[in-house]
């Protein structure tokens, strides 16, 4: 099974096919989503201690935090999809 890995920064990757959404963390609903995931132990912090700049929603219902801008990760995602 061949899987495309999406680089979400600082040596962290996720399986591109399992990404549902890549969003900015600045809005109130996204902050609430992050807090709920943390309370339910579904939050994965891949920021390496840096500021959260994007939230990645996975099909497994996990929420992944990244220190890379949402626009940058989205561009990487589209580049991966275009190369398939």
N, CA, C and O atoms as a GROMACS GRO file, in nm:
protein
  336
    1UNK      N    1   0.085  -0.119   0.000
    1UNK     CA    2   0.000   0.000   0.000
    1UNK      C    3   0.089   0.124   0.000
    1UNK      O    4   0.164   0.148   0.094
    2UNK      N    5   0.079   0.202  -0.105
    2UNK     CA    6   0.162   0.320  -0.122
    2UNK      C    7   0.090   0.442  -0.063
    2UNK      O    8  -0.021   0.476  -0.105
    3UNK      N    9   0.154   0.507   0.034
    3UNK     CA   10   0.092   0.623   0.099
    3UNK      C   11   0.178   0.747   0.077
    3UNK      O   12   0.301   0.741   0.086
    4UNK      N   13   0.112   0.857   0.048
    4UNK     CA   14   0.183   0.985   0.035
    4UNK      C   15   0.189   1.051   0.171
    4UNK      O   16   0.087   1.069   0.238
    5UNK      N   17   0.310   1.089   0.213
    5UNK     CA   18   0.327   1.156   0.341
    5UNK      C   19   0.335   1.306   0.319
    5UNK      O   20   0.410   1.354   0.234
    6UNK      N   21   0.258   1.378   0.397
    6UNK     CA   22   0.254   1.524   0.390
    6UNK      C   23   0.341   1.581   0.500
    6UNK      O   24   0.318   1.554   0.618
    7UNK      N   25   0.442   1.658   0.463
    7UNK     CA   26   0.532   1.721   0.559
    7UNK      C   27   0.459   1.835   0.629
    7UNK      O   28   0.416   1.931   0.564
    8UNK      N   29   0.444   1.825   0.762
    8UNK     CA   30   0.377   1.931   0.838
    8UNK      C   31   0.476   2.010   0.922
    8UNK      O   32   0.437   2.085   1.012
    9UNK      N   33   0.604   1.993   0.892
    9UNK     CA   34   0.707   2.075   0.953
    9UNK      C   35   0.789   2.006   1.059
    9UNK      O   36   0.739   1.924   1.136
   10UNK      N   37   0.916   2.042   1.063
   10UNK     CA   38   1.011   1.999   1.166
   10UNK      C   39   1.019   1.847   1.179
   10UNK      O   40   1.023   1.793   1.290
   11UNK      N   41   1.020   1.779   1.065
   11UNK     CA   42   1.037   1.634   1.063
   11UNK      C   43   0.910   1.555   1.088
   11UNK      O   44   0.916   1.433   1.100
   12UNK      N   45   0.796   1.621   1.097
   12UNK     CA   46   0.669   1.552   1.121
   12UNK      C   47   0.593   1.536   0.991
   12UNK      O   48   0.592   1.625   0.906
   13UNK      N   49   0.528   1.421   0.976
   13UNK     CA   50   0.447   1.394   0.857
   13UNK      C   51   0.315   1.330   0.897
   13UNK      O   52   0.304   1.269   1.004
   14UNK      N   53   0.216   1.344   0.809
   14UNK     CA   54   0.089   1.273   0.823
   14UNK      C   55   0.057   1.211   0.688
   14UNK      O   56   0.110   1.254   0.585
   15UNK      N   57  -0.027   1.109   0.687
   15UNK     CA   58  -0.069   1.047   0.561
   15UNK      C   59  -0.167   1.140   0.491
   15UNK      O   60  -0.273   1.171   0.545
   16UNK      N   61  -0.132   1.185   0.372
   16UNK     CA   62  -0.209   1.287   0.300
   16UNK      C   63  -0.354   1.242   0.274
   16UNK      O   64  -0.445   1.324   0.279
   17UNK      N   65  -0.374   1.114   0.246
   17UNK     CA   66  -0.509   1.065   0.215
   17UNK      C   67  -0.603   1.073   0.336
   17UNK      O   68  -0.724   1.066   0.319
   18UNK      N   69  -0.549   1.086   0.454
   18UNK     CA   70  -0.631   1.088   0.575
   18UNK      C   71  -0.664   1.229   0.623
   18UNK      O   72  -0.734   1.246   0.723
   19UNK      N   73  -0.612   1.331   0.554
   19UNK     CA   74  -0.638   1.471   0.590
   19UNK      C   75  -0.776   1.512   0.541
   19UNK      O   76  -0.809   1.494   0.424
   20UNK      N   77  -0.856   1.566   0.632
   20UNK     CA   78  -0.989   1.617   0.596
   20UNK      C   79  -0.983   1.768   0.573
   20UNK      O   80  -1.040   1.818   0.476
   21UNK      N   81  -0.913   1.840   0.662
   21UNK     CA   82  -0.907   1.985   0.651
   21UNK      C   83  -0.777   2.038   0.708
   21UNK      O   84  -0.720   1.980   0.800
   22UNK      N   85  -0.732   2.150   0.653
   22UNK     CA   86  -0.616   2.223   0.703
   22UNK      C   87  -0.665   2.365   0.727
   22UNK      O   88  -0.700   2.436   0.632
   23UNK      N   89  -0.668   2.408   0.853
   23UNK     CA   90  -0.729   2.537   0.887
   23UNK      C   91  -0.637   2.620   0.975
   23UNK      O   92  -0.544   2.569   1.038
   24UNK      N   93  -0.665   2.750   0.977
   24UNK     CA   94  -0.594   2.843   1.064
   24UNK      C   95  -0.652   2.832   1.206
   24UNK      O   96  -0.772   2.813   1.220
   25UNK      N   97  -0.570   2.843   1.308
   25UNK     CA   98  -0.618   2.823   1.446
   25UNK      C   99  -0.676   2.949   1.511
   25UNK      O  100  -0.706   2.946   1.631
   26UNK      N  101  -0.693   3.058   1.437
   26UNK     CA  102  -0.724   3.186   1.499
   26UNK      C  103  -0.870   3.208   1.535
   26UNK      O  104  -0.899   3.291   1.621
   27UNK      N  105  -0.963   3.137   1.473
   27UNK     CA  106  -1.105   3.163   1.501
   27UNK      C  107  -1.151   3.090   1.628
   27UNK      O  108  -1.091   2.992   1.670
   28UNK      N  109  -1.256   3.141   1.688
   28UNK     CA  110  -1.311   3.082   1.809
   28UNK      C  111  -1.353   2.935   1.790
   28UNK      O  112  -1.324   2.853   1.878
   29UNK      N  113  -1.420   2.900   1.679
   29UNK     CA  114  -1.455   2.758   1.661
   29UNK      C  115  -1.333   2.666   1.655
   29UNK      O  116  -1.338   2.553   1.703
   30UNK      N  117  -1.224   2.713   1.595
   30UNK     CA  118  -1.104   2.630   1.587
   30UNK      C  119  -1.038   2.615   1.724
   30UNK      O  120  -0.986   2.509   1.757
   31UNK      N  121  -1.041   2.721   1.805
   31UNK     CA  122  -0.989   2.712   1.942
   31UNK      C  123  -1.072   2.614   2.023
   31UNK      O  124  -1.018   2.537   2.103
   32UNK      N  125  -1.204   2.616   2.003
   32UNK     CA  126  -1.294   2.524   2.073
   32UNK      C  127  -1.267   2.380   2.027
   32UNK      O  128  -1.264   2.288   2.110
   33UNK      N  129  -1.247   2.360   1.896
   33UNK     CA  130  -1.216   2.228   1.842
   33UNK      C  131  -1.088   2.173   1.904
   33UNK      O  132  -1.081   2.056   1.942
   34UNK      N  133  -0.987   2.260   1.915
   34UNK     CA  134  -0.859   2.220   1.974
   34UNK      C  135  -0.876   2.183   2.122
   34UNK      O  136  -0.822   2.083   2.167
   35UNK      N  137  -0.951   2.264   2.196
   35UNK     CA  138  -0.972   2.238   2.338
   35UNK      C  139  -1.049   2.108   2.361
   35UNK      O  140  -1.016   2.031   2.451
   36UNK      N  141  -1.152   2.084   2.279
   36UNK     CA  142  -1.230   1.961   2.292
   36UNK      C  143  -1.144   1.839   2.263
   36UNK      O  144  -1.152   1.738   2.333
   37UNK      N  145  -1.060   1.848   2.159
   37UNK     CA  146  -0.972   1.736   2.124
   37UNK      C  147  -0.872   1.710   2.237
   37UNK      O  148  -0.841   1.594   2.266
   38UNK      N  149  -0.822   1.816   2.299
   38UNK     CA  150  -0.729   1.799   2.411
   38UNK      C  151  -0.797   1.729   2.528
   38UNK      O  152  -0.739   1.638   2.588
   39UNK      N  153  -0.919   1.771   2.560
   39UNK     CA  154  -0.993   1.709   2.670
   39UNK      C  155  -1.021   1.562   2.643
   39UNK      O  156  -1.021   1.481   2.736
   40UNK      N  157  -1.046   1.527   2.517
   40UNK     CA  158  -1.079   1.390   2.480
   40UNK      C  159  -0.956   1.308   2.439
   40UNK      O  160  -0.970   1.196   2.390
   41UNK      N  161  -0.837   1.363   2.459
   41UNK     CA  162  -0.710   1.296   2.428
   41UNK      C  163  -0.698   1.257   2.280
   41UNK      O  164  -0.647   1.149   2.248
   42UNK      N  165  -0.746   1.346   2.191
   42UNK     CA  166  -0.736   1.326   2.046
   42UNK      C  167  -0.642   1.427   1.982
   42UNK      O  168  -0.632   1.433   1.860
   43UNK      N  169  -0.574   1.506   2.064
   43UNK     CA  170  -0.489   1.614   2.014
   43UNK      C  171  -0.345   1.565   1.998
   43UNK      O  172  -0.289   1.503   2.089
   44UNK      N  173  -0.287   1.593   1.883
   44UNK     CA  174  -0.147   1.559   1.857
   44UNK      C  175  -0.074   1.690   1.831
   44UNK      O  176  -0.103   1.761   1.735
   45UNK      N  177   0.021   1.721   1.917
   45UNK     CA  178   0.095   1.847   1.906
   45UNK      C  179   0.227   1.823   1.834
   45UNK      O  180   0.320   1.765   1.891
   46UNK      N  181   0.236   1.867   1.709
   46UNK     CA  182   0.356   1.850   1.628
   46UNK      C  183   0.428   1.984   1.609
   46UNK      O  184   0.498   2.003   1.510
   47UNK      N  185   0.409   2.077   1.704
   47UNK     CA  186   0.468   2.210   1.690
   47UNK      C  187   0.612   2.218   1.740
   47UNK      O  188   0.680   2.317   1.716
   48UNK      N  189   0.658   2.115   1.808
   48UNK     CA  190   0.794   2.115   1.864
   48UNK      C  191   0.817   2.235   1.956
   48UNK      O  192   0.926   2.292   1.959
   49UNK      N  193   0.714   2.274   2.031
   49UNK     CA  194   0.725   2.384   2.125
   49UNK      C  195   0.707   2.522   2.063
   49UNK      O  196   0.718   2.623   2.133
   50UNK      N  197   0.680   2.527   1.935
   50UNK     CA  198   0.659   2.655   1.867
   50UNK      C  199   0.512   2.694   1.868
   50UNK      O  200   0.427   2.617   1.912
   51UNK      N  201   0.484   2.814   1.820
   51UNK     CA  202   0.347   2.864   1.814
   51UNK      C  203   0.264   2.785   1.712
   51UNK      O  204   0.314   2.754   1.603
   52UNK      N  205   0.141   2.752   1.746
   52UNK     CA  206   0.052   2.681   1.654
   52UNK      C  207   0.007   2.775   1.543
   52UNK      O  208  -0.051   2.880   1.569
   53UNK      N  209   0.034   2.736   1.419
   53UNK     CA  210  -0.003   2.819   1.304
   53UNK      C  211  -0.105   2.751   1.213
   53UNK      O  212  -0.160   2.814   1.123
   54UNK      N  213  -0.128   2.621   1.236
   54UNK     CA  214  -0.232   2.552   1.159
   54UNK      C  215  -0.284   2.432   1.237
   54UNK      O  216  -0.216   2.375   1.322
   55UNK      N  217  -0.408   2.396   1.205
   55UNK     CA  218  -0.472   2.279   1.265
   55UNK      C  219  -0.509   2.187   1.150
   55UNK      O  220  -0.570   2.229   1.052
   56UNK      N  221  -0.472   2.060   1.163
   56UNK     CA  222  -0.502   1.961   1.061
   56UNK      C  223  -0.603   1.862   1.119
   56UNK      O  224  -0.578   1.800   1.223
   57UNK      N  225  -0.717   1.849   1.053
   57UNK     CA  226  -0.822   1.757   1.097
   57UNK      C  227  -0.805   1.628   1.017
   57UNK      O  228  -0.802   1.630   0.894
   58UNK      N  229  -0.795   1.516   1.089
   58UNK     CA  230  -0.774   1.386   1.026
   58UNK      C  231  -0.903   1.306   1.024
   58UNK      O  232  -0.994   1.332   1.102
   59UNK      N  233  -0.911   1.208   0.934
   59UNK     CA  234  -1.032   1.126   0.926
   59UNK      C  235  -1.048   1.032   1.045
   59UNK      O  236  -1.155   0.973   1.063
   60UNK      N  237  -0.945   1.017   1.126
   60UNK     CA  238  -0.951   0.935   1.247
   60UNK      C  239  -1.007   1.014   1.366
   60UNK      O  240  -1.012   0.964   1.478
   61UNK      N  241  -1.048   1.137   1.339
   61UNK     CA  242  -1.103   1.228   1.440
   61UNK      C  243  -0.994   1.289   1.527
   61UNK      O  244  -1.024   1.349   1.630
   62UNK      N  245  -0.868   1.273   1.489
   62UNK     CA  246  -0.757   1.336   1.560
   62UNK      C  247  -0.736   1.477   1.505
   62UNK      O  248  -0.765   1.506   1.389
   63UNK      N  249  -0.685   1.563   1.592
   63UNK     CA  250  -0.652   1.700   1.557
   63UNK      C  251  -0.501   1.715   1.572
   63UNK      O  252  -0.447   1.690   1.680
   64UNK      N  253  -0.435   1.756   1.465
   64UNK     CA  254  -0.289   1.770   1.466
   64UNK      C  255  -0.255   1.919   1.459
   64UNK      O  256  -0.303   1.991   1.372
   65UNK      N  257  -0.170   1.963   1.552
   65UNK     CA  258  -0.126   2.103   1.553
   65UNK      C  259   0.010   2.112   1.484
   65UNK      O  260   0.096   2.027   1.504
   66UNK      N  261   0.028   2.215   1.402
   66UNK     CA  262   0.154   2.235   1.332
   66UNK      C  263   0.201   2.379   1.348
   66UNK      O  264   0.121   2.471   1.363
   67UNK      N  265   0.333   2.397   1.345
   67UNK     CA  266   0.391   2.530   1.354
   67UNK      C  267   0.412   2.593   1.217
   67UNK      O  268   0.468   2.702   1.207
   68UNK      N  269   0.367   2.526   1.112
   68UNK     CA  270   0.378   2.577   0.976
   68UNK      C  271   0.244   2.640   0.937
   68UNK      O  272   0.138   2.590   0.976
   69UNK      N  273   0.249   2.749   0.861
   69UNK     CA  274   0.126   2.818   0.818
   69UNK      C  275   0.034   2.723   0.742
   69UNK      O  276   0.081   2.637   0.667
   70UNK      N  277  -0.097   2.739   0.762
   70UNK     CA  278  -0.196   2.655   0.694
   70UNK      C  279  -0.182   2.665   0.542
   70UNK      O  280  -0.198   2.565   0.472
   71UNK      N  281  -0.152   2.785   0.491
   71UNK     CA  282  -0.137   2.803   0.347
   71UNK      C  283  -0.020   2.721   0.292
   71UNK      O  284  -0.028   2.665   0.183
   72UNK      N  285   0.088   2.715   0.368
   72UNK     CA  286   0.206   2.638   0.325
   72UNK      C  287   0.175   2.490   0.320
   72UNK      O  288   0.210   2.422   0.224
   73UNK      N  289   0.109   2.439   0.424
   73UNK     CA  290   0.074   2.297   0.428
   73UNK      C  291  -0.026   2.265   0.316
   73UNK      O  292  -0.016   2.161   0.252
   74UNK      N  293  -0.121   2.355   0.293
   74UNK     CA  294  -0.218   2.334   0.185
   74UNK      C  295  -0.148   2.326   0.050
   74UNK      O  296  -0.183   2.243  -0.033
   75UNK      N  297  -0.049   2.412   0.029
   75UNK     CA  298   0.027   2.410  -0.097
   75UNK      C  299   0.103   2.278  -0.111
   75UNK      O  300   0.107   2.221  -0.220
   76UNK      N  301   0.162   2.230  -0.003
   76UNK     CA  302   0.231   2.101  -0.007
   76UNK      C  303   0.134   1.988  -0.039
   76UNK      O  304   0.166   1.896  -0.114
   77UNK      N  305   0.014   1.996   0.019
   77UNK     CA  306  -0.090   1.895  -0.004
   77UNK      C  307  -0.130   1.894  -0.152
   77UNK      O  308  -0.138   1.788  -0.215
   78UNK      N  309  -0.154   2.014  -0.207
   78UNK     CA  310  -0.194   2.022  -0.349
   78UNK      C  311  -0.082   1.972  -0.441
   78UNK      O  312  -0.110   1.910  -0.544
   79UNK      N  313   0.042   1.999  -0.405
   79UNK     CA  314   0.155   1.950  -0.484
   79UNK      C  315   0.161   1.798  -0.482
   79UNK      O  316   0.188   1.736  -0.585
   80UNK      N  317   0.136   1.738  -0.366
   80UNK     CA  318   0.133   1.591  -0.355
   80UNK      C  319   0.021   1.533  -0.441
   80UNK      O  320   0.042   1.435  -0.513
   81UNK      N  321  -0.098   1.594  -0.434
   81UNK     CA  322  -0.212   1.545  -0.511
   81UNK      C  323  -0.189   1.558  -0.661
   81UNK      O  324  -0.232   1.472  -0.738
   82UNK      N  325  -0.122   1.664  -0.702
   82UNK     CA  326  -0.097   1.688  -0.843
   82UNK      C  327   0.004   1.585  -0.900
   82UNK      O  328   0.001   1.553  -1.018
   83UNK      N  329   0.092   1.536  -0.813
   83UNK     CA  330   0.194   1.442  -0.859
   83UNK      C  331   0.146   1.297  -0.863
   83UNK      O  332   0.221   1.208  -0.903
   84UNK      N  333   0.023   1.273  -0.821
   84UNK     CA  334  -0.030   1.134  -0.822
   84UNK      C  335  -0.060   1.088  -0.961
   84UNK      O  336  -0.105   0.975  -0.980
   0.00000   0.00000   0.00000
